[in-house]
Amino acid sequence: MTDFHLAQINTARLRAPLEDPSMAGFVAGLELMNQLADRSAGFVWRLAGENGDGTIAAPTDPLRIYTLSVWESPEHLRAYAYQSDHLDYLRRRREWFHPNGHQAALVLWWLPAGQRPTLRQGISRLGRLRAEGPTADAFTLRDPFPAPAPVA
């Protein structure tokens, strides 16, 4: 057990409302991907929306969705995202989401073990990454930063 866990938030803009038939494949996979995350090594917690599915719509833009979760390490998050059945859904993202262009869609940061991030904190970290690039406070899997030193 470490003193810090890895928080992550990612965002996407839907091509259509979740109720639209074109989104059926994505919607069908939500429960499966959340169950897979919940069973994955290193998974700690995820924010669940009103439907319990982990996909939170932005109040100002219902086509903008977020997922927020906590993991023990970047390696655990990477294994879930890229070395599990989640990868099949990730490869299909262009069917369901508008491209992000050059804007970051995912940000990571360290937080004390046992602490839970808020959606507002995650959106703020994403903004920080977009404005400043990777820093110890807001980074990516491609440009990771180590966890802070344990408190003595």
C-alpha positions in Angstrom: 0.0 0.0 0.0 1.4 3.4 -0.9 0.7 6.8 0.6 -0.7 8.1 -2.8 -3.1 6.9 -5.5 -3.5 8.0 -9.0 -6.6 9.9 -10.0 -7.7 10.2 -13.6 -10.4 12.0 -15.5 -11.2 11.7 -19.1 -13.7 13.5 -21.3 -15.3 13.0 -24.7 -17.9 14.8 -26.7 -20.6 12.4 -27.9 -21.6 12.3 -31.6 -25.2 11.9 -30.5 -27.3 11.7 -27.3 -26.9 8.4 -25.5 -30.5 7.5 -26.4 -29.7 7.7 -30.1 -29.5 4.3 -31.9 -26.1 5.2 -33.2 -24.8 5.1 -29.6 -26.1 1.7 -28.8 -22.7 0.0 -29.0 -21.2 2.5 -26.5 -24.2 2.3 -24.1 -24.2 -1.5 -24.2 -20.5 -1.5 -23.2 -20.8 0.9 -20.3 -21.8 -1.7 -17.7 -19.3 -4.2 -19.1 -16.4 -1.7 -19.0 -17.3 -0.6 -15.5 -17.5 -4.1 -14.2 -14.1 -4.8 -15.8 -12.6 -1.8 -14.1 -14.2 -2.7 -10.8 -12.5 -6.2 -11.0 -9.1 -4.9 -12.4 -6.0 -5.1 -10.3 -5.2 -1.8 -8.8 -8.6 -0.3 -9.2 -9.6 1.8 -6.1 -12.8 3.8 -6.9 -14.8 5.5 -9.6 -17.4 8.2 -9.6 -20.8 6.8 -10.6 -23.4 8.9 -12.3 -27.1 8.9 -11.5 -27.4 5.6 -13.5 -24.5 4.1 -11.6 -22.6 3.8 -14.9 -19.6 6.1 -14.3 -20.4 8.3 -17.2 -21.2 11.9 -16.0 -22.6 14.4 -18.4 -21.5 18.0 -18.1 -24.4 20.2 -16.9 -23.7 22.9 -19.5 -23.2 20.5 -22.4 -25.1 17.1 -22.2 -23.0 15.7 -25.0 -19.8 16.2 -23.0 -19.2 13.3 -20.7 -16.5 12.5 -18.1 -15.3 9.5 -16.2 -13.4 9.9 -13.0 -11.5 7.1 -11.2 -8.7 6.3 -8.8 -6.0 3.6 -9.3 -3.1 2.4 -7.3 -0.6 3.2 -10.0 -0.2 4.3 -13.7 0.7 0.7 -14.5 -2.7 -0.6 -13.2 -4.6 2.1 -15.2 -2.5 1.3 -18.3 -3.2 -2.4 -18.0 -7.0 -1.8 -17.7 -7.1 0.7 -20.6 -4.7 -1.0 -23.1 -4.3 -4.6 -22.0 -7.9 -5.7 -21.4 -11.2 -5.8 -23.3 -11.4 -2.1 -22.8 -9.0 -1.7 -25.7 -11.7 -3.0 -28.1 -14.0 -0.1 -27.0 -11.2 2.4 -27.1 -10.5 1.4 -30.7 -14.1 2.2 -31.6 -14.1 5.6 -30.0 -14.4 7.5 -33.4 -17.8 5.8 -33.9 -19.2 7.5 -30.8 -17.1 10.6 -30.0 -15.9 13.7 -31.8 -12.1 13.9 -32.1 -10.4 16.0 -29.5 -7.9 17.5 -31.9 -4.8 18.6 -30.0 -6.7 19.1 -26.7 -5.9 16.7 -24.0 -8.8 14.4 -23.1 -7.2 12.7 -20.1 -5.3 13.9 -17.1 -3.7 12.2 -14.2 -2.6 13.4 -10.8 -1.6 12.0 -7.4 -3.7 12.3 -4.3 -3.3 10.9 -0.8 -4.6 7.3 -0.5 -8.1 7.3 0.8 -9.0 10.7 -0.7 -11.7 10.9 -3.4 -11.4 13.5 -6.2 -14.4 15.6 -7.3 -15.5 16.2 -10.8 -14.7 19.9 -10.4 -11.1 19.0 -9.3 -10.7 16.8 -12.3 -12.0 19.4 -14.8 -9.6 21.9 -13.2 -6.7 19.5 -13.6 -7.6 18.9 -17.2 -7.6 22.7 -17.8 -4.2 23.0 -16.1 -2.8 20.3 -18.4 -4.2 22.0 -21.5 -2.8 25.4 -20.4 0.6 24.3 -19.0 1.4 20.9 -20.5 2.4 18.0 -18.2 3.5 19.0 -14.7 3.6 17.1 -11.4 0.0 18.4 -10.8 -1.5 17.4 -14.1 0.1 14.8 -16.4 -0.6 11.9 -18.8 0.4 8.3 -19.1 2.7 9.3 -21.9 4.4 11.9 -19.7 4.1 10.5 -16.2 5.4 12.0 -12.9 6.3 9.9 -9.9 4.1 9.9 -6.8 5.2 12.4 -4.1 7.6 11.1 -1.5 6.0 9.4 1.4 5.3 11.6 4.4 7.5 10.5 7.3 
